[in-house]
């Protein structure tokens, strides 16, 4: 059996020590990310995933929004200092991909296919997972690390305003990416017998 895809999947890990020592150009990264999202499957080929790719000042602006928003939630200065250090690690990366779901498209398919209407919201989340995994793995193949964050819905309004985004775009995740400054640790797996059933 060919295992090239499995090998790439093993290479994809949550990398938190990210830097800006990236040799790929922004144009190359944009092409890579856009192609990965376009090739990721969606139900009925409804293509509900949207993405905003941030570099430079725009990338830093995003993580400043997160820090400022979390300051309203963190109980004291000591806790906020730890939170700020964590967010600054994301800010130290080379760029960020913001993943959105186009809620108008989800609603259109609910209306047009009433038999499956209850499924389209769940299916849009599955499409998100496909797109995020595809981008993450494509970056890993090019030795670019990434991790996935979920500060939505806390930052939704500020992000929409900062980048002038449509109200119908629902933020689902934030993926910062950059050079791998320190590798991920070992990955543990639960017992196969607890996870899989095979019938012959």
Phi and psi in degrees as a GROMACS rama.xvg file:
@    title "Ramachandran Plot"
@    xaxis  label "Phi"
@    yaxis  label "Psi"
@TYPE xy
-76.0852  140.595  UNK-2
-129.357  20.3329  UNK-3
-58.6287  -44.5282  UNK-4
-64.3182  -43.6406  UNK-5
-60.699  -41.0984  UNK-6
-61.1429  -40.7423  UNK-7
-66.9057  -38.013  UNK-8
-62.442  -36.5733  UNK-9
-68.1996  -29.6509  UNK-10
-73.4857  -27.4893  UNK-11
-75.2231  116.062  UNK-12
-139.28  165.129  UNK-13
-79.2028  109.304  UNK-14
-107.166  120.663  UNK-15
-102.518  -22.8643  UNK-16
-91.2977  89.1616  UNK-17
-113.495  148.425  UNK-18
-134.412  -166.662  UNK-19
-113.887  19.6571  UNK-20
-86.6454  60.6468  UNK-21
-103.437  127.626  UNK-22
-87.4907  -24.5219  UNK-23
-65.6386  146.506  UNK-24
-79.6312  161.786  UNK-25
-58.9863  -40.2119  UNK-26
-61.5323  -41.5666  UNK-27
-65.0799  -40.7606  UNK-28
-67.3912  -40.1885  UNK-29
-59.5071  -46.9578  UNK-30
-59.9632  -44.3385  UNK-31
-61.5986  -48.2079  UNK-32
-66.3745  -44.2163  UNK-33
-64.1851  -42.7118  UNK-34
-64.2124  -41.3826  UNK-35
-61.1156  -43.0253  UNK-36
-68.0747  -40.4358  UNK-37
-64.5396  -32.7843  UNK-38
-86.8551  -10.3047  UNK-39
-73.1418  134.487  UNK-40
-70.7087  147.743  UNK-41
-134.813  151.452  UNK-42
-66.2928  136.461  UNK-43
58.5991  17.5929  UNK-44
50.7673  39.5871  UNK-45
-82.141  -9.18211  UNK-46
50.5859  56.3437  UNK-47
-82.3387  -12.8087  UNK-48
-79.9505  136.055  UNK-49
-123.756  155.343  UNK-50
-142.613  145.761  UNK-51
-120.457  123.74  UNK-52
-104.965  123.381  UNK-53
-115.101  134.378  UNK-54
-130.686  164.234  UNK-55
55.8128  -133.308  UNK-56
-61.1671  -33.2628  UNK-57
-67.9967  -40.4909  UNK-58
-60.0178  -46.1384  UNK-59
-67.0741  -36.2833  UNK-60
-58.7495  -41.0855  UNK-61
-58.384  -48.2538  UNK-62
-74.8811  -25.7137  UNK-63
-65.2806  -38.3584  UNK-64
-59.881  -43.6478  UNK-65
-62.0076  -47.0628  UNK-66
-60.6001  -47.5955  UNK-67
-64.4233  -36.2968  UNK-68
-71.3483  -39.8606  UNK-69
-69.9123  -24.235  UNK-70
-59.4913  -28.0731  UNK-71
-76.0935  -15.169  UNK-72
-106.902  -27.5746  UNK-73
-78.6885  134.756  UNK-74
-70.6782  -30.6309  UNK-75
-148.721  172.194  UNK-76
-65.5623  -36.6636  UNK-77
-64.0835  -43.8461  UNK-78
-66.7569  -38.1194  UNK-79
-67.3422  -33.5086  UNK-80
-62.632  -40.7572  UNK-81
-66.4715  -41.5569  UNK-82
-62.7331  -43.9995  UNK-83
-61.7745  -41.4356  UNK-84
-61.7158  -39.8257  UNK-85
-64.9323  -45.8125  UNK-86
-68.8255  -36.1134  UNK-87
-62.8666  -27.5695  UNK-88
-65.4425  -39.3867  UNK-89
-67.827  -38.3408  UNK-90
-65.744  -26.1205  UNK-91
-74.9037  -8.23832  UNK-92
-71.4211  176.6  UNK-93
-82.192  -32.6291  UNK-94
-166.757  178.285  UNK-95
-141.97  141.195  UNK-96
-108.07  124.801  UNK-97
-96.5811  125.355  UNK-98
-102.338  130.168  UNK-99
-127.104  157.329  UNK-100
-110.215  131.48  UNK-101
-80.7874  100.362  UNK-102
-66.7844  -26.7391  UNK-103
-62.833  -40.8555  UNK-104
-66.716  -41.1558  UNK-105
-57.938  -46.0319  UNK-106
-64.2473  -40.3153  UNK-107
-59.5049  -41.7471  UNK-108
-73.4092  -32.7328  UNK-109
-60.7574  -42.2981  UNK-110
-71.7523  -38.5873  UNK-111
-81.081  -22.8757  UNK-112
-129.209  70.3136  UNK-113
-59.2098  -28.2965  UNK-114
-61.2232  -30.7169  UNK-115
-110.56  12.6977  UNK-116
-55.2558  -38.4141  UNK-117
-69.0348  -11.7017  UNK-118
-97.5712  -20.1014  UNK-119
-66.242  -30.9929  UNK-120
-66.3358  -46.0263  UNK-121
-61.9774  -41.5426  UNK-122
-65.257  -32.5171  UNK-123
-66.7776  -32.684  UNK-124
-69.6674  -37.5987  UNK-125
-64.0171  -39.2096  UNK-126
-62.533  -38.4159  UNK-127
-59.5118  -46.9438  UNK-128
-59.1419  -41.6875  UNK-129
-61.4272  -46.1173  UNK-130
-66.6271  -44.0272  UNK-131
-64.2934  -43.1339  UNK-132
-64.3726  -40.1521  UNK-133
-63.3537  -46.1352  UNK-134
-63.9067  -46.6674  UNK-135
-58.7246  -44.3321  UNK-136
-70.5353  -38.5077  UNK-137
-63.687  -39.8088  UNK-138
-64.042  -44.2398  UNK-139
-61.35  -38.3304  UNK-140
-59.1016  -29.8338  UNK-141
-97.1688  17.9636  UNK-142
60.2994  36.9384  UNK-143
-112.603  125.67  UNK-144
-84.2004  160.103  UNK-145
-158.151  161.34  UNK-146
-144.373  160.432  UNK-147
-114.354  128.098  UNK-148
-119.691  161.053  UNK-149
-139.661  78.1563  UNK-150
-94.125  1.05768  UNK-151
-74.4201  146.067  UNK-152
-90.1733  6.43964  UNK-153
-55.9274  -37.8709  UNK-154
-102.644  3.88591  UNK-155
-54.8317  -50.9509  UNK-156
-64.2699  -43.444  UNK-157
-66.3716  -38.7845  UNK-158
-66.6176  -43.8218  UNK-159
-59.7548  -42.1115  UNK-160
-71.5408  -42.6357  UNK-161
-63.7589  -34.6721  UNK-162
-114.103  11.2481  UNK-163
53.8062  56.1557  UNK-164
-99.712  153.096  UNK-165
-60.7899  144.88  UNK-166
-63.9181  -23.7962  UNK-167
-80.8963  -7.69691  UNK-168
-84.0684  116.576  UNK-169
-99.5828  117.773  UNK-170
-67.9099  130.569  UNK-171
-116.876  -28.1624  UNK-172
-168.472  161.706  UNK-173
-128.936  121.692  UNK-174
-115.247  108.09  UNK-175
-89.0825  146.43  UNK-176
-143.267  155.125  UNK-177
176.629  -168.281  UNK-178
-67.2578  146.927  UNK-179
-85.1234  106.329  UNK-180
-89.9348  -20.2797  UNK-181
-155.599  132.702  UNK-182
-74.2655  165.056  UNK-183
-73.0505  157.579  UNK-184
-78.3075  -175.067  UNK-185
-65.5638  149.573  UNK-186
-107.48  128.62  UNK-187
-94.1763  149.414  UNK-188
-127.763  142.305  UNK-189
-69.4995  164.708  UNK-190
-63.6966  135.889  UNK-191
-57.5405  -36.6521  UNK-192
-64.2161  -25.6584  UNK-193
-85.908  -9.85909  UNK-194
-114.098  -30.5046  UNK-195
-125.454  144.061  UNK-196
-123.168  136.353  UNK-197
-128.588  128.322  UNK-198
-119.166  133.971  UNK-199
